[in-house]
Amino acid sequence: MSRGKKGLFSGLALLGLVLLLVGSAGAQTATSGEIGGQDNLAPGPVSEVMATVDETDLSVSITWTSSMDDYIRQTAGGTDFTSGGVFINVNDVAAYRVYKSAAGGDAELLGEVASGATSFSAGPIEMDVTYIFGIVAVDAAGNPSGMSDSEEILVETPAVPSVSLIVTFDVDGVVLEEILQDDVAAVKLTEDIRRVLALLTGLPIERIVILSIRAGSLVVEFEILAAEDDPEAPTAEEVAAALTQQIADEPAVIVAALEEGTVLENIGEEIKTTELVTGAKVDLGEVLPDSVASEEITVTNDGAEEQTVTISVSGDGFAVSESELVLPAGGDAVVVVSFDAAAVDNIEGAYAGRLIIATDVPALETVHELMAA
C-alpha cells in the first residue's frame, strides 16, 4: 500500500511538473513580442476623408471613416498563467492627428482626437486659398499610418455683381432703323445713350456698358459695372434700384435727356414713353404651332417682413400662372410664364412681351423682357 501511495504521489508530482513547464513556456512565447518587445507596426490608415466649409464663418468640418485597426481587443498582461493569467484591453489606434496644408505647402498639425473619433472642427480658413486636410492614425508607441487626404477645397471671394438692364423707348421705328444702319450714326447713338445713362445715375461713364441697341421701339440693353476699386462707391444694385425709382417717378427725365444734344433730337417724332427692364430676359424660344412653351421663375422675398407680390404680363400670346402672391419673410414661390402659339393663330414671327413683378416697395419692382418665336 505504501508503495502504491508513493508511486501515485510521485506520478502526480511528475505530472504537475510537466503541466507547469508547458504552461510557463506557452505563456512566455505568446506574450514576449507584445510585452517585452518593441512595437514598430503602424495602424492602418483611415478612409473617406471629407472636408466641408461653412461659408458664413469659414469654419471647416472634417470627417473620416475609422482605421480598420481602431477596435478594442484583449491581450495577455503578463507571463504568469498559473492562476488563469491577466488580460488587458488594448487598441492599436491611440489617436487621430488632423493636418492642414495650403497651396501645396507643408502639412500643419491642427490637433489630435482620441481613437473612436470620426470628426474634427477646424478654425476659419482664408478665402481664395486652396486647402487639403489629412488624417493620420497613430498607436500608443507613436507609429503613424499613412496620411489620408480630403479633396481640395477653395472658398473664393464673391465677385462684386454688376447689373444688366434694358430700357425701352417708344420712338419712330423707321427713323431709328435708318440711324442703326448708318455706322457713324449708330456709334454716336451708342455713346449718346451711354452718356445720358451716366448722367442720370451719377456714375463715371466707364461703369456704363451698352450691350445692344435694337429697333422697333428703341430697346437699349446696358450693364452697370461694379465699382471694384472704390468701396465707398454705390453698388450696381443700388444704382439700378435708384434708376428704377427715378424712371417710375419721373419718366420724362430720361426722355428729355435723350432729346437734348443727342442723335435722337431730330428723330422726327417726340420720344413718348420709357420703360426700364430690370429683370432677366426670358426667352421661350421657338414655339411650334398649337404648342405652349413655358418657363419657371422663382420669386423670393429676401426682406424681414411679409410681402404681397403682384404679377402681370403683357404681349400677345403670353400668360402667367399667378397674379398675386403673399410671401413670408425669406419665403419663395414659383411663377410659370408661358406662350401659346394658338393664341396668335399660329402666325410665325417674333413676339415680345413684358412680365412685371411688383411689391409694396416700388423700388423693388422688376420688369422682365419676354421673347418667343
Secondary structure by P-SEA (a helix, b strand, c coil): caaaaaaaaaaaaaaaaaaaaaaaaaaaaacccccccccccccccccbbbbbbccccbbbbbbbbcccccbbbbbbccccccccbbbbbbbcccbbbbbbbcccccccccccccccccccccccccccbbbbbbbbbbcccccccccccccbbbbcccccbbbbbbbbbbcaaaaaaaaaacaaaaaaaaaaaaaaaaaaaccccccccccccccccbbbbbbbcccccccccccaaaaaaaaaaaaaaccaaaaaaaaccccccccccccccccccccccccccccccccccbbbbbbbccccbbbbbbbbbbcccccccccbbbbcccbbbbbbbbcccccccccbbbbbbbbbbbccccccbbbbbbbcc
